[in-house]
Amino acid sequence: MINRQTADEEAAPTGAAPAPRRRRLKLGKGSLPYVLLFPALAAELLIHIVPMLTGIVMSFKQLTQFFIRDWSAAPWAGFDNYQVALKFDAPVGKALLASFWTTCLFTVLSVGLSWLVGMAASIFTQDAFRGRGLLRAAFMLPYALPVFAAVITWSFMFQRDTGLINHVLHDQLHLTSDKPFWLIGDNSFWALLTVSVWKGWPFAFLSLTAGLQNIPRELYEAAAIDGAGVWQQIRRITLPSLRPVNQVLVLVLFLWTFNDFNTPFVLFGKAAPAAADLISIHIYQSSFITWNFGQGSAMSVLLLLFLLLVTVVYLAVTNRRRDAE
């Protein structure tokens, strides 16, 4: 056989330099995962990290509508924006604190009800029966629908005179003496909670259903033979077996709900009622309604620190409890 390199040198004209060899880039076994992860990390850097760092820098500036064209020219404010936000006896701090407690109550109720409904639905559809697949698909419809389309539909349903909610409660069931307002006043909190639970419980149902598939059926059969009822089986078998799933599920639902902006913004618009003034919409109003972007950025950083603190404490407590068991 003729060597390819020798043939190339003979075919080349006399006096010409030999063609340079092409060197292939050899990757080690340990570097391949990093190469595959690099596009995702670069996208994460551009989409999340860079805007987050920009917001942190903005929180230390007196960025108002006078510096929109060139925000880098805004004067340095130091920690003044944070002091204004954390001064709870002043109007700005008092309003932020009220929004924070409203968000805490809303998050606890929304996450609790979403988990409860999702758990009940997953247990109900655990055993095989005719039409179970169709019922499970119907349960996932709220999770599959676009958020904006679903919330806009709920806003029409909550209309006082022409909405479906008042038509059923007042005209059909006669549960109210008058048609209540749902998108203003104190009832706005319950309207927002209803939409949040309706939108969030299918994710809990999906996660818990996947967790239930890993529990051996023999455990329930043995418990039934020993005389354990349904509630005892749920308490002694289902809940302990789903503890790892619930650990992640509750944390994800908490972060999504506490930081939710789309639902109150689409349901109420730019100005949410005081009863439904979640901290996400409150920060938006502080930034884009009053044009004080520095102060709004400081509130966003405080919200980020709070969520990070809650996440770290939650994971530390749950991991310690798991190790102890």
Summary of the structure (lengths in Angstrom):
residues: 325
radius of gyration: 28.6
end to end distance: 70.0
largest distance: 104.7
contacts: 876
relative contact order: 0.11
helix: 71%
strand: 1%
